[in-house]
Each structure stands twice: as structure tokens, then as C-alpha cells.
Amino acid sequence: MRTGLLKTIFLAAGAIVVLSTGTAQAVPINPLNTRPVAVNNGDGPGMQNLINNAFGCTGCVDAINGQNAAGMWGSVSPLFPTVTPILSFEFAGNANQNALGVWAGSDTTAVTLRNIFAGQAGPGVRATIAWNTADSGTITQIGGNPGDVFAGAFTNIPFWAFGFFLQGPGGTFYTVDQLNSGAAQALAYQKPNTDTWLIGFEDLANGDRDFNDLMIRVESLQAVPEPTSMMLLGTGLVGLTGLVRRRIKK
């Protein structure tokens, strides 16, 4: 039985890791999941209560039928955006060891991970993720203690297509089921008529399926489209970035 532990934390920073499956066949990443899935109450308040609390409305999003299929997101801000996700809750025995970050990749053989905050980060720790090119920028810590945030530069995380991951004693789990061998380890909810999202993780492969082991609220995001459209969007943005740079140099 895990001990429920509540945390309210703001997103911080991390280190870059590129995962490679070696000789495994490259498969394009599908940013969409199959939803809904069953949710148990598990530790702490149930998912419906957490949704109500995070979105500030009662029943505006249903814990089961309101599950969104999105597994990757992008910023709706102009070039170049700054994103500040908020880690809202943790109810897990591994809460002090679970960390969260962002990831990106076009296929399953090479995924770039960028840690955002350390497991020991406490309430009020905040960071901004600021892009200065289409896929690179800087993460800055605001508040907290030394070691809470891995501040600094990041690369290979495009602002138009990234997901989130949880990493801890139970393993590394992604917002895209495909990277979890098909298993749902994260649920996403969108507040109606807004670009605000709530994303909750399950931190064990065979856990209690409450999906509240670590939860973040993220604003100014939109779900990315199907893989083919996503690749075209990325190509277009890279071209636009080059055009902007050329204009600046004149």
C-alpha cells in the first residue's frame, strides 16, 4: 500500500538524454492514444475531484468520458514561445523520487528526453521553458532550493511537438502509449474552450491505475495532429524559422 503524498510544484528543468533501441525497426510515433480507459480512486482524492480542483469547475470534464486522446502537444504561442507548466499534485510512495520532463522524437528508435525537475523539488518551485529556435532554448528556475531544477539549455525539443514523461523507481513512462508498449500510463484532460490541460501519470507498470501519482496543469497547449501532418507542420516551421533569421540579418 502506497502512502498518499500531496505536492503542488511548478515545472523545473533537466538533462538531455537520447534513447536508442539500437537495431530495432524505426516506427513513426503516433501522438494519439486510444481513450477512454478505466480509472480507479487509488491513493488520495479520486480523479474527478482532482479535475474539478485543477480546472476550477465542478463536472465540466468527466474523469472517464472526458479523457483526451492527445499524447503530444505544442505551444499555441507565436515564434518563439515560453511555456510554464504547473505540477499540481502527487499521491505516491515514490513522490520524492519521481521526476518529470519533456520528450520529443519522430520515431520509436530515437527519443530525446529533457528532465524538468528533480524528485525532491517541493511546492512553489517554478521554471520557464523558453524557445529561441524551433527546437532549442533555455529553462530557468524561479524559486525553490539548489538542486530542485536542472536549469540550462535544451535542444532537440521542438515547441510544436513534444510530450511529457515520468521517471522514477517504477520506470520511465510517456504520454504516448506506443512508447509504453501500448499501455496507458498517462491521462490527459482539456478544460473546455481553453488551451489548458491536466495530465496525470501512473508511476508503476502494474499500479493501481489512479493516474494521480504525478499531475501537471499546462496552459497554452494544443494537441498535435496525426504523424504525417505533424511532420509537414514541423518542416513548415523550420522553413519559417530560417526565413525569420534571414530577415533579422538584413
Secondary structure as UniProt FT lines:
FT   STRAND          9..10
FT   STRAND          16..20
FT   TURN            22..23
FT   HELIX           47..55
FT   TURN            63..66
FT   STRAND          73..75
FT   STRAND          82..83
FT   STRAND          86..89
FT   TURN            93..97
FT   STRAND          99..107
FT   TURN            108..109
FT   STRAND          110..117
FT   TURN            119..120
FT   TURN            123..124
FT   STRAND          126..131
FT   STRAND          137..142
FT   TURN            146..147
FT   STRAND          152..154
FT   TURN            159..160
FT   STRAND          162..168
FT   TURN            169..170
FT   STRAND          171..174
FT   HELIX           177..180
FT   TURN            181..182
FT   STRAND          186..190
FT   TURN            192..193
FT   STRAND          197..201
FT   TURN            205..206
FT   STRAND          214..218
FT   STRAND          221..223
FT   HELIX           227..249
//
